Structure formats: structure tokens, C-alpha cells
């Protein structure tokens, strides 16, 4: 038999009075396994805690790897366009126009990747629904936060090489292969 008692204050303070009340009502039955509901819930989710910790660590690692990948790909694509930047600068484009061109072309692909990634994660969360406890599988704050973080990383990753390329002399940019 299980008996649940609700208390206003700390449940541990009411353990002895509840035991005495039960002993007076049911003197022939012993009272055992007195525990708080917080401990019962905590113990019932113990088997899922370690896989969720591993999943969180791997998710953070995937986020770092995605950020490093974005930095590498975007930086490489901007560096490859140094010759084009030199031609544009030689024809009279100013630094702001070159920066805007490089950032817009890079961010277009980043936003396409974000849309595909958020769509894919929304589709694959159905596989994780059984492992989640008190968490929504499609949490818009988490999905939006990660997408915003990756977009910010890509923006910085495209801005820094584009700024460096826009500052070089057009003649030396035209000479590079």
C-alpha cells in the first residue's frame, strides 16, 4: 500500500508525525520506505540521465564542429574570390560594397543550410521523443538559439576574410592566382 501526504513546508519535517498518525490508524502494519516525491521522481529518471548527458555533450560537440566547419568553408570561399574582389576594387567599388557582396553571398548559403538543418531536426525529433522527460522535442527557443548562434558565427566568419580581402591593394589582388 502506498500513502501520499502533501505538506506545506519541508516534507522531511513531517516524516515523524505522518509515521505516528499511520501507526495510530493502522497499528499492525509497519511503515517503511518514507521518501519525498522529489526523490521518487529523481530516482525514476536516473536511467535516462546518463544518456541525456551524453546526448547533450555530443550536441555541444556537433555545434562546435558545425561552427568550425562554417568558419572554414566561408573563409575559404571568400579567400578564393580575392581576384574578383581585386577586379571590383580596380573598377571603383568601395570597401562597403565589397563587404556587402561577400557577406550576402556567404549568408545566403548559410540560411539555406539553417532552413534545411532546422527542418531535418524537426523531422528527426520524433525519434528522441521517448527519451525526453519534461522537455518539448521542438523547443523553438533552443532551435532558434542554435540557428542564431550558427548564423552569427557564419557572419563573423564571412566578415573577417572579406574585410581582409577588401583592404588589399587591387593590383596585388589581381596578381594573385
Backbone as a printed PyTorch tensor [residue, N CA C, xyz], in Angstrom:
tensor([[[  0.8460,  -1.1670,   0.0000],
         [  0.0000,   0.0000,   0.0000],
         [  0.8950,   1.2340,   0.0000]],

        [[  0.4910,   2.2240,  -0.7630],
         [  1.2290,   3.4770,  -0.8300],
         [  0.3290,   4.5930,  -0.3560]],

        [[  0.8850,   5.4250,   0.5010],
         [  0.1530,   6.5820,   1.0040],
         [  0.9560,   7.8260,   0.6630]],

        [[  0.2810,   8.8170,   0.1290],
         [  0.9250,  10.0730,  -0.2570],
         [  0.3560,  11.1720,   0.6100]],

        [[  1.2420,  11.9650,   1.1870],
         [  0.8100,  13.0870,   2.0210],
         [  1.4360,  14.3600,   1.4840]],

        [[  0.6420,  15.4040,   1.3850],
         [  1.1250,  16.6910,   0.9070],
         [  1.3690,  17.5920,   2.1110]],

        [[  2.4930,  18.3070,   2.0590],
         [  2.8110,  19.2030,   3.1730],
         [  3.0330,  20.6070,   2.6360]],

        [[  2.8630,  21.5620,   3.5320],
         [  3.0570,  22.9620,   3.1580],
         [  4.5350,  23.3150,   3.2130]],

        [[  5.2220,  22.8410,   4.2250],
         [  6.6360,  23.1710,   4.4100],
         [  7.5040,  22.0160,   3.9220]],

        [[  8.7280,  21.9420,   4.4120],
         [  9.6690,  20.9010,   4.0330],
         [  9.1070,  19.5260,   4.3940]],

        [[  9.0590,  18.5880,   3.4450],
         [  8.4610,  17.2710,   3.7200],
         [  9.1960,  16.4880,   4.8030]],

        [[ 10.4960,  16.6840,   4.9450],
         [ 11.2500,  15.9280,   5.9490],
         [ 10.7840,  16.2530,   7.3620]],

        [[ 10.2630,  17.4530,   7.5720],
         [  9.7890,  17.8460,   8.9000],
         [  8.5240,  17.0880,   9.3040]],

        [[  7.7930,  16.5700,   8.3340],
         [  6.5320,  15.8880,   8.6210],
         [  6.6520,  14.3670,   8.6090]],

        [[  7.8520,  13.8360,   8.4710],
         [  8.0190,  12.3870,   8.4070],
         [  7.5860,  11.7060,   9.7050]],

        [[  8.0770,  12.1980,  10.8160],
         [  7.7310,  11.5810,  12.1100],
         [  6.2470,  11.7260,  12.4340]],

        [[  5.6110,  12.8990,  12.2830],
         [  4.1640,  12.9800,  12.5610],
         [  3.3230,  12.0790,  11.6610]],

        [[  3.7110,  11.9300,  10.3870],
         [  2.9520,  11.0590,   9.4860],
         [  3.1010,   9.6060,   9.9220]],

        [[  4.3110,   9.2040,  10.3460],
         [  4.5180,   7.8340,  10.8350],
         [  3.6800,   7.5680,  12.0760]],

        [[  3.6330,   8.5490,  12.9960],
         [  2.8140,   8.3760,  14.2160],
         [  1.3440,   8.2940,  13.8620]],

        [[  0.8780,   9.0950,  12.9290],
         [ -0.5360,   9.0620,  12.5380],
         [ -0.8910,   7.7240,  11.8940]],

        [[ -0.0050,   7.2210,  11.0460],
         [ -0.2580,   5.9230,  10.4320],
         [ -0.2180,   4.7970,  11.4680]],

        [[  0.6820,   4.8850,  12.4450],
         [  0.7650,   3.8630,  13.4900],
         [ -0.4850,   3.8640,  14.3510]],

        [[ -1.0790,   5.0310,  14.5510],
         [ -2.2960,   5.0760,  15.3640],
         [ -3.5080,   4.5530,  14.5900]],

        [[ -3.5380,   4.7700,  13.2720],
         [ -4.6640,   4.3070,  12.4650],
         [ -4.5170,   2.8260,  12.1040]],

        [[ -3.3010,   2.4410,  11.7100],
         [ -3.0260,   1.0600,  11.3140],
         [ -1.8920,   0.5050,  12.1820]],

        [[ -2.1820,   0.1060,  13.4360],
         [ -1.1050,  -0.2900,  14.3400],
         [ -0.4180,  -1.6050,  13.9610]],

        [[ -1.0920,  -2.4820,  13.2110],
         [ -0.4850,  -3.7740,  12.8940],
         [  0.3650,  -3.7580,  11.6110]],

        [[  0.3720,  -2.6270,  10.8680],
         [  1.1650,  -2.5360,   9.6430],
         [  2.3800,  -1.6400,   9.8720]],

        [[  3.5760,  -2.1200,   9.5080],
         [  4.7670,  -1.2840,   9.6830],
         [  4.8540,  -0.2350,   8.5740]],

        [[  5.4560,   0.8980,   8.8940],
         [  5.6690,   1.9820,   7.9300],
         [  7.1200,   1.9130,   7.4750]],

        [[  7.3020,   1.8210,   6.1570],
         [  8.6650,   1.7540,   5.6200],
         [  8.7290,   2.5400,   4.3100]],

        [[  9.9470,   2.7620,   3.8320],
         [ 10.1980,   3.4580,   2.5750],
         [  9.5360,   4.8350,   2.5160]],

        [[  9.7660,   5.6410,   3.5320],
         [  9.2570,   7.0090,   3.5230],
         [ 10.2220,   7.8410,   2.6810]],

        [[  9.6680,   8.5100,   1.6860],
         [ 10.5040,   9.2910,   0.7850],
         [  9.7040,  10.4710,   0.2470]],

        [[ 10.4130,  11.4790,  -0.2110],
         [  9.7420,  12.6410,  -0.7910],
         [  9.4580,  12.3670,  -2.2660]],

        [[  8.4900,  13.0790,  -2.8130],
         [  8.1270,  12.9010,  -4.2060],
         [  9.2670,  13.3480,  -5.1210]],

        [[ 10.0190,  14.3540,  -4.6970],
         [ 11.1760,  14.7920,  -5.4900],
         [ 12.1860,  13.6660,  -5.6490]],

        [[ 12.4660,  12.9320,  -4.5690],
         [ 13.4000,  11.8130,  -4.6490],
         [ 12.8600,  10.6770,  -5.5160]],

        [[ 11.5710,  10.4310,  -5.4160],
         [ 10.9670,   9.3640,  -6.2200],
         [ 11.0690,   9.7020,  -7.7020]],

        [[ 10.7570,  10.9430,  -8.0640],
         [ 10.8660,  11.3580,  -9.4710],
         [ 12.3270,  11.3400,  -9.9180]],

        [[ 13.2270,  11.8140,  -9.0490],
         [ 14.6530,  11.8380,  -9.3800],
         [ 15.1760,  10.4250,  -9.6270]],

        [[ 14.7780,   9.4800,  -8.7910],
         [ 15.2320,   8.0940,  -8.9470],
         [ 14.5990,   7.4150, -10.1660]],

        [[ 13.3750,   7.8160, -10.5110],
         [ 12.7190,   7.1830, -11.6590],
         [ 13.3260,   7.6340, -12.9790]],

        [[ 13.9580,   8.7960, -13.0150],
         [ 14.5820,   9.2800, -14.2490],
         [ 16.0880,   9.0210, -14.2750]],

        [[ 16.6080,   8.3020, -13.3000],
         [ 18.0470,   8.0440, -13.2240],
         [ 18.5970,   7.2710, -14.4050]],

        [[ 17.8260,   6.3510, -14.9440],
         [ 18.2790,   5.5620, -16.0790],
         [ 18.4070,   6.3660, -17.3550]],

        [[ 17.6900,   7.4540, -17.4450],
         [ 17.7360,   8.2950, -18.6410],
         [ 18.7170,   9.4490, -18.5050]],

        [[ 19.1680,   9.7030, -17.3180],
         [ 20.0190,  10.8690, -17.0760],
         [ 21.3540,  10.7710, -17.7980]],

        [[ 22.0240,   9.6260, -17.7280],
         [ 23.3330,   9.4870, -18.3670],
         [ 23.2340,   9.5420, -19.8910]],

        [[ 22.2820,   8.8350, -20.5340],
         [ 22.1690,   9.0050, -21.9930],
         [ 21.8620,  10.4490, -22.3970]],

        [[ 21.0790,  11.1480, -21.6070],
         [ 20.7910,  12.5450, -21.9340],
         [ 22.0240,  13.4270, -21.7500]],

        [[ 22.8510,  13.1030, -20.7540],
         [ 24.1030,  13.8370, -20.5700],
         [ 25.0230,  13.6120, -21.7640]],

        [[ 25.1310,  12.3560, -22.2090],
         [ 25.9390,  12.0560, -23.3900],
         [ 25.3840,  12.7510, -24.6270]],

        [[ 24.0760,  12.7410, -24.7650],
         [ 23.4510,  13.4080, -25.9050],
         [ 23.7200,  14.9090, -25.8680]],

        [[ 23.6960,  15.4980, -24.6930],
         [ 23.9870,  16.9230, -24.5650],
         [ 25.4360,  17.2300, -24.9120]],

        [[ 26.3500,  16.3810, -24.4460],
         [ 27.7700,  16.5990, -24.7580],
         [ 28.0040,  16.4560, -26.2570]],

        [[ 27.4150,  15.4410, -26.8720],
         [ 27.5900,  15.2600, -28.3110],
         [ 26.9210,  16.3860, -29.0980]],

        [[ 25.8130,  16.9030, -28.6010],
         [ 25.1660,  18.0290, -29.2670],
         [ 26.0380,  19.2710, -29.2110]],

        [[ 26.6340,  19.5210, -28.0620],
         [ 27.5430,  20.6670, -27.9510],
         [ 28.7580,  20.4880, -28.8490]],

        [[ 29.2740,  19.2650, -28.9210],
         [ 30.4010,  18.9920, -29.8120],
         [ 30.0040,  19.1850, -31.2740]],

        [[ 28.8080,  18.7580, -31.6370],
         [ 28.3240,  18.9530, -33.0050],
         [ 28.1730,  20.4330, -33.3220]],

        [[ 27.7280,  21.2130, -32.3430],
         [ 27.6020,  22.6500, -32.5430],
         [ 28.9680,  23.2880, -32.7750]],

        [[ 29.9610,  22.8810, -32.0030],
         [ 31.3200,  23.4140, -32.1790],
         [ 31.8740,  23.0010, -33.5390]],

        [[ 31.6750,  21.7380, -33.9110],
         [ 32.1600,  21.2780, -35.2120],
         [ 31.4630,  22.0030, -36.3600]],

        [[ 30.1820,  22.2480, -36.2150],
         [ 29.4600,  22.9950, -37.2510],
         [ 29.9970,  24.4180, -37.3620]],

        [[ 30.2610,  25.0310, -36.2150],
         [ 30.8080,  26.3960, -36.2380],
         [ 32.1850,  26.4220, -36.8890]],

        [[ 33.0350,  25.4620, -36.5620],
         [ 34.3730,  25.3980, -37.1670],
         [ 34.2570,  25.1370, -38.6700]],

        [[ 33.3460,  24.2730, -39.0480],
         [ 33.1380,  23.9970, -40.4740],
         [ 32.6600,  25.2160, -41.2300]],

        [[ 31.7410,  25.9510, -40.6360],
         [ 31.2530,  27.1710, -41.2790],
         [ 32.3810,  28.1790, -41.4340]],

        [[ 33.1880,  28.3480, -40.3950],
         [ 34.3140,  29.2770, -40.4680],
         [ 35.2670,  28.8720, -41.5880]],

        [[ 35.5660,  27.6010, -41.6800],
         [ 36.4960,  27.1330, -42.7060],
         [ 35.9610,  27.2950, -44.1130]],

        [[ 34.7190,  26.8730, -44.3360],
         [ 34.1500,  26.9230, -45.6860],
         [ 33.9390,  28.3560, -46.1400]],

        [[ 33.3600,  29.1710, -45.2840],
         [ 33.0950,  30.5590, -45.6660],
         [ 34.3980,  31.3240, -45.8420]],

        [[ 35.3410,  31.1200, -44.9550],
         [ 36.6360,  31.7910, -45.0940],
         [ 37.3440,  31.3810, -46.3680]],

        [[ 37.2680,  30.1050, -46.7120],
         [ 37.9060,  29.6210, -47.9380],
         [ 37.2270,  30.2050, -49.1780]],

        [[ 35.8930,  30.2480, -49.1730],
         [ 35.1840,  30.7730, -50.3460],
         [ 35.4720,  32.2600, -50.5560]],

        [[ 35.5900,  33.0090, -49.4720],
         [ 35.9100,  34.4330, -49.6070],
         [ 37.3490,  34.5990, -50.0780]],

        [[ 38.2500,  33.7810, -49.5720],
         [ 39.6480,  33.8670, -49.9830],
         [ 39.8060,  33.5170, -51.4630]],

        [[ 39.0220,  32.5520, -51.9520],
         [ 39.0860,  32.1910, -53.3620],
         [ 38.6170,  33.3300, -54.2650]],

        [[ 37.8230,  34.2130, -53.7460],
         [ 37.2850,  35.3170, -54.5500],
         [ 38.1350,  36.5730, -54.4490]],

        [[ 39.3590,  36.4540, -53.9640],
         [ 40.2320,  37.6120, -53.8350],
         [ 40.4860,  38.2660, -55.1960]],

        [[ 40.6300,  37.4650, -56.2330],
         [ 40.8510,  38.0040, -57.5770],
         [ 39.6420,  38.8370, -58.0090]],

        [[ 38.4330,  38.3020, -57.7650],
         [ 37.2100,  39.0330, -58.1010],
         [ 37.1200,  40.3290, -57.3120]],

        [[ 37.5070,  40.2630, -56.0470],
         [ 37.4760,  41.4670, -55.2140],
         [ 38.4450,  42.5000, -55.7720]],

        [[ 39.6260,  42.0580, -56.2220],
         [ 40.5910,  42.9800, -56.8150],
         [ 40.0480,  43.6500, -58.0560]],

        [[ 39.3460,  42.8810, -58.8920],
         [ 38.7470,  43.4670, -60.1000],
         [ 37.6860,  44.4920, -59.7190]],

        [[ 36.8420,  44.1520, -58.7720],
         [ 35.7950,  45.0910, -58.3470],
         [ 36.4010,  46.3610, -57.7560]],

        [[ 37.4480,  46.2040, -56.9540],
         [ 38.0930,  47.3820, -56.3550],
         [ 38.7740,  48.2240, -57.4390]],

        [[ 39.3620,  47.5640, -58.4420],
         [ 40.0290,  48.3010, -59.5200],
         [ 39.0190,  49.0560, -60.3780]],

        [[ 37.8020,  48.5250, -60.4700],
         [ 36.7620,  49.1960, -61.2520],
         [ 36.0130,  50.2560, -60.4570]],

        [[ 36.3920,  50.4600, -59.2040],
         [ 35.8250,  51.5640, -58.4410],
         [ 34.8830,  51.1900, -57.3150]],

        [[ 34.7230,  49.9240, -57.0140],
         [ 33.8560,  49.5390, -55.8910],
         [ 34.5340,  49.9440, -54.5820]],

        [[ 33.7260,  50.4230, -53.6610],
         [ 34.3210,  50.7760, -52.3650],
         [ 34.2660,  49.5800, -51.4200]],

        [[ 34.8950,  49.7270, -50.2740],
         [ 35.0400,  48.6300, -49.3190],
         [ 33.6940,  48.1140, -48.8220]],

        [[ 32.7620,  49.0170, -48.5810],
         [ 31.4470,  48.6190, -48.0590],
         [ 30.7060,  47.7500, -49.0750]],

        [[ 30.7910,  48.1200, -50.3610],
         [ 30.1210,  47.3310, -51.3890],
         [ 30.7100,  45.9260, -51.4930]],

        [[ 32.0340,  45.8350, -51.4190],
         [ 32.6910,  44.5300, -51.4890],
         [ 32.3280,  43.6870, -50.2720]],

        [[ 32.3390,  44.3110, -49.0940],
         [ 31.9520,  43.5780, -47.8800],
         [ 30.5180,  43.0810, -47.9790]],

        [[ 29.6180,  43.9390, -48.4270],
         [ 28.2090,  43.5590, -48.5440],
         [ 28.0480,  42.3990, -49.5250]],

        [[ 28.7400,  42.4380, -50.6570],
         [ 28.6610,  41.3730, -51.6460],
         [ 29.1430,  40.0500, -51.0640]],

        [[ 30.2790,  40.0590, -50.4040],
         [ 30.8410,  38.8270, -49.8570],
         [ 29.9650,  38.2550, -48.7440]],

        [[ 29.5100,  39.1260, -47.8880],
         [ 28.6900,  38.6600, -46.7620],
         [ 27.3420,  38.1530, -47.2560]],

        [[ 26.7160,  38.8620, -48.1820],
         [ 25.4130,  38.4160, -48.6900],
         [ 25.5170,  37.0720, -49.4000]],

        [[ 26.5610,  36.8840, -50.2190],
         [ 26.6740,  35.6110, -50.9280],
         [ 26.9630,  34.4620, -49.9560]],

        [[ 27.7390,  34.7300, -48.9320],
         [ 28.0210,  33.6800, -47.9400],
         [ 26.7960,  33.3840, -47.0830]],

        [[ 26.1210,  34.4160, -46.6530],
         [ 24.9890,  34.2190, -45.7450],
         [ 23.7930,  33.5800, -46.4490]],

        [[ 23.6930,  33.7310, -47.7520],
         [ 22.6130,  33.0630, -48.4780],
         [ 22.7150,  31.5520, -48.2930]],

        [[ 23.9240,  31.0180, -48.4640],
         [ 24.1210,  29.5820, -48.2910],
         [ 23.9690,  29.1640, -46.8360]],

        [[ 24.3510,  30.0310, -45.9390],
         [ 24.1900,  29.7220, -44.5170],
         [ 22.7090,  29.6130, -44.1710]],

        [[ 21.9010,  30.5350, -44.6700],
         [ 20.4740,  30.4820, -44.3640],
         [ 19.7990,  29.2810, -45.0220]],

        [[ 20.2490,  28.8880, -46.2090],
         [ 19.7200,  27.6700, -46.8280],
         [ 20.0670,  26.4690, -45.9460]],

        [[ 21.3030,  26.4220, -45.4650],
         [ 21.7080,  25.3380, -44.5710],
         [ 20.9430,  25.3420, -43.2600]],

        [[ 20.6670,  26.5260, -42.7310],
         [ 19.9000,  26.6040, -41.4840],
         [ 18.4730,  26.1150, -41.6790]],

        [[ 17.8590,  26.4790, -42.7980],
         [ 16.4880,  26.0270, -43.0590],
         [ 16.4530,  24.5070, -43.2050]],

        [[ 17.4060,  23.9510, -43.9460],
         [ 17.4560,  22.5010, -44.1030],
         [ 17.7450,  21.8250, -42.7610]],

        [[ 18.6660,  22.3980, -41.9830],
         [ 19.0150,  21.8170, -40.6920],
         [ 17.8770,  21.8620, -39.6860]],

        [[ 17.1880,  22.9890, -39.6010],
         [ 16.0510,  23.0840, -38.6710],
         [ 14.9260,  22.1600, -39.1230]],

        [[ 14.7010,  22.0870, -40.4300],
         [ 13.6830,  21.1590, -40.9360],
         [ 14.0340,  19.7100, -40.6550]],

        [[ 15.3100,  19.3670, -40.8500],
         [ 15.7490,  17.9980, -40.5610],
         [ 15.6640,  17.6680, -39.0830]],

        [[ 16.0320,  18.6220, -38.2450],
         [ 15.9490,  18.3650, -36.8040],
         [ 14.5000,  18.2590, -36.3500]],

        [[ 13.6170,  19.0290, -36.9730],
         [ 12.2000,  18.9180, -36.6220],
         [ 11.6540,  17.5430, -37.0150]],

        [[ 12.1340,  17.0120, -38.1310],
         [ 11.6840,  15.6920, -38.5500],
         [ 12.2710,  14.5680, -37.7140]],

        [[ 13.5110,  14.7360, -37.2660],
         [ 14.1780,  13.6660, -36.5220],
         [ 13.8940,  13.6770, -35.0210]],

        [[ 13.2710,  14.7190, -34.5100],
         [ 12.9930,  14.7490, -33.0680],
         [ 11.9740,  13.6940, -32.6670]],

        [[ 11.2280,  13.1890, -33.6130],
         [ 10.2620,  12.1260, -33.2880],
         [ 10.9840,  10.8780, -32.7780]],

        [[ 12.2250,  10.6820, -33.2210],
         [ 12.9910,   9.5300, -32.7380],
         [ 13.4160,   9.6980, -31.2820]],

        [[ 13.5580,  10.9290, -30.8310],
         [ 14.0280,  11.1930, -29.4710],
         [ 12.9000,  11.4160, -28.4670]],

        [[ 11.6770,  11.4550, -28.9190],
         [ 10.5610,  11.7810, -28.0310],
         [ 10.4730,  10.8410, -26.8410]],

        [[ 10.7630,   9.5690, -27.0240],
         [ 10.6920,   8.6010, -25.9330],
         [ 11.7680,   8.8020, -24.8790]],

        [[ 12.8450,   9.4840, -25.2180],
         [ 13.9480,   9.6950, -24.2760],
         [ 13.8190,  11.0110, -23.5110]],

        [[ 12.8740,  11.8510, -23.8880],
         [ 12.7770,  13.1770, -23.2790],
         [ 11.8220,  13.1540, -22.0950]],

        [[ 12.2050,  13.8600, -21.0580],
         [ 11.3550,  13.9820, -19.8750],
         [ 11.1940,  15.4690, -19.5790]],

        [[  9.9840,  15.9370, -19.5930],
         [  9.6440,  17.3180, -19.2550],
         [ 10.3270,  18.3220, -20.1820]],

        [[ 10.5620,  17.9080, -21.4370],
         [ 11.1750,  18.7730, -22.4420],
         [ 10.3830,  18.6040, -23.7260]],

        [[ 10.0910,  19.7240, -24.3760],
         [  9.3950,  19.6540, -25.6490],
         [ 10.4030,  19.2820, -26.7400]],

        [[ 10.0620,  18.3500, -27.6290],
         [ 11.0040,  17.9680, -28.6780],
         [ 11.2930,  19.1090, -29.6530]],

        [[ 10.3240,  19.9220, -29.9410],
         [ 10.5090,  21.0560, -30.8540],
         [ 10.4890,  22.3430, -30.0500]],

        [[ 11.5160,  22.5560, -29.2790],
         [ 11.6030,  23.7660, -28.4630],
         [ 12.0700,  24.9150, -29.3500]],

        [[ 11.2000,  25.8940, -29.6220],
         [ 11.5870,  26.9710, -30.5340],
         [ 12.7220,  27.8370, -29.9840]],

        [[ 12.8480,  27.9240, -28.6780],
         [ 13.9370,  28.7200, -28.0990],
         [ 15.2840,  28.0600, -28.3920]],

        [[ 15.3480,  26.7390, -28.2350],
         [ 16.6030,  26.0260, -28.4830],
         [ 16.9330,  26.0350, -29.9720]],

        [[ 15.9590,  25.6720, -30.8110],
         [ 16.2030,  25.6530, -32.2500],
         [ 16.5690,  27.0420, -32.7690]],

        [[ 15.8460,  28.0570, -32.3160],
         [ 16.1500,  29.4240, -32.7430],
         [ 17.4860,  29.9050, -32.2140]],

        [[ 17.8010,  29.5380, -30.9770],
         [ 19.0760,  29.9540, -30.3960],
         [ 20.2660,  29.3430, -31.1100]],

        [[ 20.1690,  28.0630, -31.4300],
         [ 21.2680,  27.4030, -32.1470],
         [ 21.3860,  27.9670, -33.5600]],

        [[ 20.2500,  28.1820, -34.2330],
         [ 20.2880,  28.7570, -35.5770],
         [ 20.8790,  30.1600, -35.5480]],

        [[ 20.5090,  30.9410, -34.5480],
         [ 21.0570,  32.2940, -34.4160],
         [ 22.5520,  32.2540, -34.1230]],

        [[ 22.9690,  31.3310, -33.2810],
         [ 24.3930,  31.2000, -32.9690],
         [ 25.2000,  30.8270, -34.2120]],

        [[ 24.7040,  29.8500, -34.9810],
         [ 25.4110,  29.4550, -36.1960],
         [ 25.4080,  30.5820, -37.2330]],

        [[ 24.3100,  31.3270, -37.3200],
         [ 24.2720,  32.4580, -38.2490],
         [ 25.2550,  33.5390, -37.8220]],

        [[ 25.3650,  33.7860, -36.5350],
         [ 26.3320,  34.7820, -36.0510],
         [ 27.7590,  34.3370, -36.3130]],

        [[ 28.0410,  33.0550, -36.1150],
         [ 29.3810,  32.5320, -36.4000],
         [ 29.6840,  32.6790, -37.8890]],

        [[ 28.7070,  32.3620, -38.7390],
         [ 28.9180,  32.4860, -40.1800],
         [ 29.0860,  33.9410, -40.5950]],

        [[ 28.3720,  34.8360, -39.9480],
         [ 28.5160,  36.2590, -40.2630],
         [ 29.9200,  36.7430, -39.9310]],

        [[ 30.4100,  36.3780, -38.7680],
         [ 31.7760,  36.7600, -38.3920],
         [ 32.7770,  36.0690, -39.3070]],

        [[ 32.5050,  34.7990, -39.6380],
         [ 33.4220,  34.0500, -40.4950],
         [ 33.4810,  34.6180, -41.9040]],

        [[ 32.4160,  35.1920, -42.3880],
         [ 32.4590,  35.7980, -43.7150],
         [ 32.9530,  37.2420, -43.6630]],

        [[ 32.7210,  37.9200, -42.5650],
         [ 33.1400,  39.3230, -42.4620],
         [ 34.6580,  39.4620, -42.3700]],

        [[ 35.2890,  38.6400, -41.5470],
         [ 36.7330,  38.7960, -41.3300],
         [ 37.5540,  38.5710, -42.6040]],

        [[ 37.3520,  37.4740, -43.3540],
         [ 38.1260,  37.3340, -44.5910],
         [ 37.7450,  38.3710, -45.6560]],

        [[ 36.4690,  38.7460, -45.7160],
         [ 36.0540,  39.7520, -46.6990],
         [ 36.6780,  41.1070, -46.3670]],

        [[ 36.7480,  41.4420, -45.1100],
         [ 37.3900,  42.7000, -44.7080],
         [ 38.8660,  42.6800, -45.0440]],

        [[ 39.5020,  41.5530, -44.7940],
         [ 40.9210,  41.4290, -45.1100],
         [ 41.1440,  41.5280, -46.6190]],

        [[ 40.2770,  40.8720, -47.3940],
         [ 40.4250,  40.9050, -48.8480],
         [ 40.0940,  42.2920, -49.4150]],

        [[ 39.1650,  43.0000, -48.8060],
         [ 38.7910,  44.3270, -49.3030],
         [ 39.8560,  45.3620, -48.9860]],

        [[ 40.7270,  45.0960, -48.0480],
         [ 41.7670,  46.0540, -47.6770],
         [ 43.0340,  45.9330, -48.5170]],

        [[ 43.1590,  44.8310, -49.2560],
         [ 44.3960,  44.6770, -50.0050],
         [ 44.3870,  45.5570, -51.2420]],

        [[ 45.5390,  45.8040, -51.7500],
         [ 45.7050,  46.6300, -52.9300],
         [ 45.1290,  45.8960, -54.1400]],

        [[ 44.3180,  46.5660, -54.9840],
         [ 43.7250,  45.8890, -56.1360],
         [ 44.7770,  45.3090, -57.0830]],

        [[ 45.9100,  45.9450, -57.2270],
         [ 46.9370,  45.4400, -58.1420],
         [ 47.4890,  44.1080, -57.6360]],

        [[ 47.7600,  44.0230, -56.3300],
         [ 48.2680,  42.7530, -55.7840],
         [ 47.1880,  41.6750, -55.7860]],

        [[ 45.9200,  42.0600, -55.6350],
         [ 44.8190,  41.0870, -55.7080],
         [ 44.6710,  40.5440, -57.1240]],

        [[ 44.9050,  41.3860, -58.1050],
         [ 44.8230,  40.9410, -59.4890],
         [ 45.9860,  40.0190, -59.8620]],

        [[ 47.1230,  40.1830, -59.2020],
         [ 48.2870,  39.3470, -59.4890],
         [ 48.1580,  37.9660, -58.8740]],

        [[ 47.3720,  37.8180, -57.7830],
         [ 47.2930,  36.5210, -57.1000],
         [ 46.4820,  35.5410, -57.9180]],

        [[ 46.8040,  34.2800, -57.8030],
         [ 46.1040,  33.2190, -58.5530],
         [ 45.1990,  32.4950, -57.6150]]])
